Amino acid sequence: MMKLHILGCHSATPRSLVFPSSQVLEIDNELILIDAGEGMQIQLRKYKHKFNKIKHIFISHLHGDHFFGLVGFLSSLRLLGREKELHIFAPVGLKEIIELQFKIAQTDINYPLIFHELSSHDSQNILDEKKFKVDTIPLKHRIYANGFLIREKEKPRKLNMESIQKYPEIETWAYHNLKVGKDFVTENGTIIPNVELTLAPLPPKSYAYCSDTIYKPDIIPLIKNVDLLYHEATFLEEHKELAKKTKHSTAKQAADIAKQAEVKKLVLGHFSSRYKDEEQFKIEAQSIFPNTDIAKEGKVFEI
């Protein structure tokens, strides 16, 4: 199961009760940090996410409301005595920014900090772990930007112990083969089909994060049928010309992307502070894509 935890979902500047873009994706007891707007580590503390469980950080682009919280977090990890490596996937330039900040502060990072700099305008597989993989989603903003597609890998089949116990010949050494889908062959050559001895796992889940971008229909094949899509909706349709000028999207445009991509659920975020009632975003999007919700600090979406 995946869980999406919203730390911040507003654009430009932090305010007294809301924060810029940042979120945690939970996958099988591992935490992935996606964007790191100002105040991010305060939100991690508030919602009781353990800093040391974060192994991978993904930064969509180098506008401050998406990474200004990062250097403070990296410094805190140093003070907390982190030892294991941390991987940061971000556009070219972030490594230089972070290293300069620590150089001027005469601060040494005492854990392996590994940068993976991104510059391609094509979708790339940038991480391939045992349980999940991550591809970029090329976006179009005022500067180079990527979204991220995180997909679980297919889980092993589950042992059906009730059926297995009917065959004393099946011992524990055979369990691994059964989990990967192999049939069991008895000593006399009888084949016991795998489907009789195991249960199908839950289907792999998928999550697509599409932050700052214009309406960009060419991402649709990349995010087709994902379980959850987070798409920026900085403006309402009445300000679509402003969205075009600043290279952002409206709630209606985000809903149109979700509908064409046939995603299961859409979550809107990156709201402009000009709007006092964010329910307007939900209402506008639901006229096109009914299964739409809006992000909110502290909100959790189970995928």
N, C-alpha and C positions, 0 to 999 in steps of 0.2 A: 504494500500500500504506500502511496505517496500522500504527503500532507503539505499544503502550501500555507505558510505563516506570513502574514503581511506585517512588516515592520513600519513601512512608510509607503505612501501611494499618492503623494501630492507633488505638484511641479514647482520648480524654481526655488522657493525659500522655505525653511522651516518656520512654523508658527507655534503658538503656545500649546496647541493640542494635536497638531498634525505634523508629519515629517515627510521629507523628500523620499524618493524611490529607494526601497530596500526590502528584501524578502528572504525568507529561509525556506528551502525545499527539503523536506525530510524524506529520505529513502532508506528503508530498512535500517533504521537506527543511525544513519549517517546524515549529517547536515551539509547542505550546499548553500552558500551565500550568493545571492544574485543582486548586484548593485549595492552600493554602500553610501547612500546619501548621509548628510550631516545628522548626527544624533543616533546613528545606527547602533552603536554599541550600548547606548543607554536603553534602546528598545530591546536589544538582546537580553540585557539584564532584567528589564521589566517583565518580559515574557518567559524568563527562566530557560533560555537556550544556553547550553554549555559551550563556552568559547572553544574549548579544546576539541570538541567534536567536529569542528569545521575544518575540512581538509582542502576544499576547493572553493575558490571565489571567482565569480564571473562578473566582469564589468562591461556594460553594453557600449558606453562611449564616454568621452572625457569632458562632458559638461559637469560642473561642480555638483549639481543636485543628484548626481549618480555615483560620485566617488569621494566627496570631501570628508566623509566619515572614515575612510579607509586607513589613513596614516595613524589616526588615534587608536584604531583597533589593533593595528600591527604593533604599535608601541605597547599597548596593554598586554598583548601576548608575550612580549619580551619580559615585562615586569612580572608576569605570572609564571615565568619559568618554562615556557613552552620549549619542547625539544624536538618534536616531530615536524617533518617538513610541511610547508603550506604552498599550494599551487595557486597562482593568480593568472587568469586568462583575461586579457584586456587588449585594447588597441595599442599600437606602437606609440610610445611616449609616456605611458604610465610608469614604466620601470625607471625612466630617467627622473620623473617627478618625485617618486618615492625615495629613490637613492639620494637625490639632492637634498630633500628635506632632512633625512637622517645624517647626511654629511655635514650640513650646516649646524645641526644640533649636536654634532660630535657623538652620535649614538650608534652603537653597533648592535645589529640584530643577532641574537644568539641562537637562532634556529634556522634551518634551511628554508629560505624564501625563494621560490622558483617562479619566474615570470615566463608566461607563454604569450608572446606578442602577436597580435592578429592584424592582418593588413589586407587579406583577400576579400574581393567583392563577390566571390562565389561561396556557396555553402560548403563547409568543411567539417569533417569529423575531427574534433579537437580533444576528445577524451573518450577512452574506451576502458571502462572498469569491469570488474567481474559481474556486477549486478546491474549496471546501467551504462549508457553512452550519451555523449553530448555532441550535437552538431550546431554550427552557427546558422542563423537566419539573417541573411544580408538585408539591412534596412536602409532607408534613405532619409537622412536628417540633414541638419546644417553642417555637421561634421561626420566623419566616418563612424558608423554604428552597426552593431549586430544585435539581433535577438538570439535566443538560445532554445534549442529543442532537446529536451531531456527525455530519454526513453528507457524504461526498464527492459532488461533482457528477459527472455522466457525463463521462468523458474523450473526447477526439476519437478518431475511428477511426484505425487504424494503416495506413499506406501499405503495400500489397503490391507492393514494387518489382519482384519477378519478373514479375508480371502487367503492371504499368505499362510496363515496358521493351519489351513486345510492341507498344506503340503509340507510335511516334516522335512523333506529334502531341501527346502529353501532355507538356507542359513544366512546369517548376517553378512557374510562375505558377498552375497549376491545383491544386496540392497542397492549398492551404487549403480550397478547395471540396470536394475529395474527403474531407478529414478531418472536415468537418462533415456529411457524408452525401450530398452532391450527386452526381448522375450526371455523366458527361462526354459532351459533345455534340461530335462531330467537325465539320469544316467542311462536309462533305456531309450533315449532319443525322443521322448514325447515333448512336444513344444507346448508350453503354457503361455498363451498370449499375454503381452504386457497389460493390455486393457483390463484383463481379469484380475490383475494383481496390484494395479495402481489406480489412482484417481488423477484426473486432469487438474493442473494448477490453475489459479486465477489468471486471466489474460494479463499480459504486461500492460502497465499504465504509461501514459505519455503526457508531457506538459510542455507547452510552448509559451515563451516569454517574449513579447514584442513591445519593447518600450519605444522611445521617441522615434517616430517615423511618419512620413506622409502616407496617405492611402496608397497601398502598394500591392495590387492584386497578384503580382508574380510570386508572392510568398505562399500563395494558396496551395500549390502542389507539395510544398515542404511541410505544411502543417495539416494536411488532409487527415480528417478523422481523429485528431488528437482528443484526448479525454478532457483536457482543460486548456483553454487559451486565455492568457492575460494579454490584453491589447490596450495600448494607451488610448485615452479619449480626453485629450486636454481641453477640447472645446465642444460645445453643442453646435448643432447644424446651423443655427442662426449666425454663428461666427465662422462659417466654413472658409471664407476668404482670408480671415486671419490665420486659420489653421494652415491654409495653403502657403501663405506668406512666411510663416514661421516653421514650416515643414513639420506640422503635427497632424493629428487625425481628430475627427469628430466621433461622437458616440455612434452616430448612424453609420459612418464609414467602417468603424470597428465591427459593428453588427453585420454589415454586408460581407466583410471578410469572413467572419465566423459562419455565416450562412453558406457562402460558396464553398468553404473548406469542410463543411459538414462536421464541425467539431461538436462535441457533446455538451460543453458548457463554456460560456464566455464570462470573463471577469474584466471589468473596466477599471482603469486607474490613471494616475498622472494628471489629476484634475487641476485646472487653473483656479487660482484663488478668487477670480472674479465672480465665481458662482457660489452662492450661499446654501443652495439646496442641491446636494449631489444626487438626490433621488431623480432629478430631471434627466440625468444621464441614463439611468436605468430605464425610465419610461420611454425615452427616445429610442434606445437600442432594442427594447422588447417589442416595439412595433415591427421590427424586421426579424429579430432573432429572440424568440420568447425566453429561452433558457439563459438569461443574462442576469448577472449579479454585479454589485459594485464592491470594490476593495474598501477596506477600512482598517486603520491601525488596530492590531490585535486580532483581527478576524482570521479564522482558519478554514481552509477549504480542503476537504478530504477528496482525494482523486481515486 
